[in-house]
């Protein structure tokens, strides 16, 4: 899995049996990469990431979440990667369509 935005790692480690990386991308926005199978050796609090930097090794249940303040928001839209939409029977559960980033 790679970083989606520039920002500083606030936390990298295990909670229970799950590996997480939490990255602050602006004063009010945090991105959480969870369910990772492994972390790069340099991944620790204070590490600066830019888009495309490795965050961790993806696992079967890897996910990403975005919080603005303490509110969880839709990550694709918040990161300017698109917005989800429902697809009819026989289709994929979500699709990415035009970018609509939230203001930070």
Rosetta blueprint (number, residue, H / E / L):
1 X L
2 X E
3 X L
4 X L
5 X L
6 X L
7 X E
8 X E
9 X E
10 X E
11 X E
12 X E
13 X E
14 X E
15 X E
16 X L
17 X L
18 X E
19 X E
20 X E
21 X E
22 X E
23 X E
24 X E
25 X E
26 X E
27 X L
28 X L
29 X E
30 X E
31 X E
32 X E
33 X E
34 X E
35 X E
36 X E
37 X L
38 X E
39 X L
40 X L
41 X L
42 X L
43 X L
44 X L
45 X L
46 X L
47 X L
48 X E
49 X E
50 X L
51 X L
52 X L
53 X L
54 X E
55 X L
56 X L
57 X E
58 X L
59 X L
60 X L
61 X L
62 X L
63 X E
64 X E
65 X E
66 X E
67 X E
68 X E
69 X L
70 X L
71 X E
72 X E
73 X E
74 X L
75 X H
76 X H
77 X H
78 X H
79 X L
80 X L
81 X L
82 X L
83 X E
84 X L
85 X L
86 X L
87 X L
88 X L
89 X L
90 X L
91 X L
92 X L
93 X L
94 X L
95 X L
96 X L
97 X E
98 X L
99 X L
100 X L
101 X L
102 X L
103 X L
104 X L
